[in-house]
Amino acid sequence: MLKGKVVGNIVSTNKFDALKGFKFLDIQLIEHDRLTDKHIIAVDRSISAGIGEEVLVITGSSARVAVGDINAPVDAVVAGVIDKNQN
């Protein structure tokens, strides 16, 4: 699982049928509590994460399971929004 910050939306009007209705987010990865120069595009199927929020991202075959279609061409999906108050 990865940690990242939503930095943008990705708009794609032409895509595989299996991806229709999915929201795509540009996620800047966080490592050791610092933003990196690395980015990943992740599907947000039902979490409704917004720009500026920190999120958890599932990758690999688990991402396809998370979107509910093991044949979907997805390799990253937002699994949750990280709460700011973690005290």
C-alpha positions in Angstrom: 0.0 0.0 0.0 1.2 3.5 -0.8 0.6 6.9 0.8 0.1 10.0 -1.3 -1.5 13.4 -1.8 -4.1 14.1 -4.5 -2.7 16.9 -6.7 -5.0 16.8 -9.6 -7.8 15.2 -11.6 -7.2 13.3 -14.8 -9.8 13.7 -17.5 -10.2 10.9 -20.1 -13.1 11.0 -22.4 -11.9 8.0 -24.5 -11.1 4.9 -22.5 -11.8 1.2 -22.2 -15.4 0.3 -21.5 -14.3 -1.3 -18.2 -13.0 2.1 -17.0 -16.2 4.1 -17.8 -17.6 5.9 -14.8 -14.3 5.8 -12.9 -12.7 9.0 -11.6 -8.9 9.3 -12.2 -6.6 11.1 -9.8 -3.0 12.3 -10.0 -1.4 11.2 -6.7 2.0 12.6 -5.6 3.6 9.9 -3.5 4.7 10.4 0.1 7.7 8.5 1.5 9.0 9.0 5.1 6.4 11.7 5.6 7.7 13.8 2.7 6.3 14.4 -0.7 8.5 12.9 -3.5 8.8 13.7 -7.2 7.0 10.4 -7.9 3.4 10.4 -9.2 0.9 7.6 -9.8 -2.5 7.7 -11.5 -5.1 6.0 -9.4 -8.8 5.2 -9.8 -11.2 6.6 -7.2 -14.3 4.4 -7.5 -16.2 5.4 -4.4 -14.0 7.2 -1.9 -14.5 10.7 -3.5 -11.0 12.0 -2.5 -10.3 15.6 -3.4 -7.3 17.7 -4.3 -5.1 18.3 -1.3 -6.2 15.2 0.6 -3.8 12.5 1.7 -4.9 9.0 0.6 -4.0 5.3 0.8 -3.5 3.7 -2.6 -3.7 -0.1 -3.3 -1.6 -1.3 -6.3 -1.3 -4.5 -8.3 -3.8 -7.2 -8.6 -5.4 -6.1 -5.4 -6.5 -2.9 -7.1 -8.5 -4.8 -9.7 -10.2 -6.7 -6.9 -10.9 -3.4 -5.1 -12.7 -2.0 -8.2 -14.9 -5.1 -8.4 -13.6 -6.3 -11.8 -10.5 -8.5 -11.9 -10.4 -8.0 -15.7 -10.3 -4.2 -15.5 -7.0 -2.6 -16.7 -6.4 -1.0 -13.3 -3.2 -1.1 -11.3 -3.8 1.5 -8.6 -7.0 2.5 -6.7 -7.7 4.9 -3.8 -8.6 2.8 -0.8 -9.2 5.6 1.7 -8.6 9.2 2.8 -6.2 9.6 5.7 -7.6 11.5 8.7 -5.6 14.5 9.7 -6.2 14.1 13.5 -4.1 11.0 14.2 -3.2 11.9 17.8 
